[in-house]
């Protein structure tokens, strides 16, 4: 059974209100396959909403321009594999002349048709959602939107920095990201006051980080330093600390090292066997769970256990093996489809 993993409440007057809780039993949970969190950059960036924060003039916009270009070109980013996709970069503190100079200095004038730029947009509560929806419908290959900066899309009010308003603005962006299965990065500032936890330095309340799927902090020891530290936390990725150097000649960040060895899940023999059912020549497999067990020569597992194991590993099938998995639960049993996706370009 395929379900969207996001619930969108309706405020329509005709909708009926129910005070009862919507619950799901544990077996029902296992019997459902949810939309996987897509890896845009392996072990670095997934679908959802992320915050990039740092002090002013530390190179955040250069970092976002570089990330946008690498995703649009499918180029490896800081030693991480990239899934190529179209990118929308809202550089709302710049003008087109400045962007022309910046990108030509960083990447030359060859250009990339998958990267779209804008310097003006509405506030989130005054039309931005409609603007983004229209763009995504016209450019369905878009998987990354960068908003530089958060302050440019939020409304000014006496409650501008309340926990509720901070949580609300990120939640609105999360609904857009979830609806279209994309990644949205919002650029923000850090406060001057130091904190024991670097992520407590994000300007505003803890509602921003609490609602976001992940965050990145870009810091230098001093503003004139070329070297910086990029700390990353997220729900779908391991905590990371990456050391990078800024090149004034090209205005790009160069990877130096990562201070952590990324943890990888051990190989799952069942997933290995399932993945072998499709390849570059036979890209699609379709059948019941019983048929799959027969094809795999597995006779000590019940069909519903197989589908549950696959349902809970839909992310790994997608991100590690490049396989789209769909399970339509029919009355006569499961109807499983495996499809080999196009190989990622590094």
Buried (B, 14 or more C-beta within 10 A) or exposed (E): BBEEEEEEEEEEEEEEEEEEEEEEEEEEEBBBBBBBBBBBBBBBBBBBBBBBBBBEEBBBBBBBBBBBBBBBBBBBBBBBBBBBBBBBBBBBEBEEEEBEEBBEBBBEEEEBEBBBBBBEBEBBEEEBBEBBEEBBEEEEEBBBBBBBBBBBBBEEEEEEBBBEBBBBBBBBBBBBBBBBBBBBBBBBBBEEEEEEEBBBBBBBBEBBBEBBBBBBBBBBEEEEEEEBBBBBBBEBBBEBBBBBEBEEEBBBBBBBEBEEEBEEEEEBEBBEBBBEBBEEEEBEBEBBBEBBBEBBEEEEEEBBEBBBBBBBBBBBBBBBBBBBBEBEBEEEBBBBBBBBBEEBEB
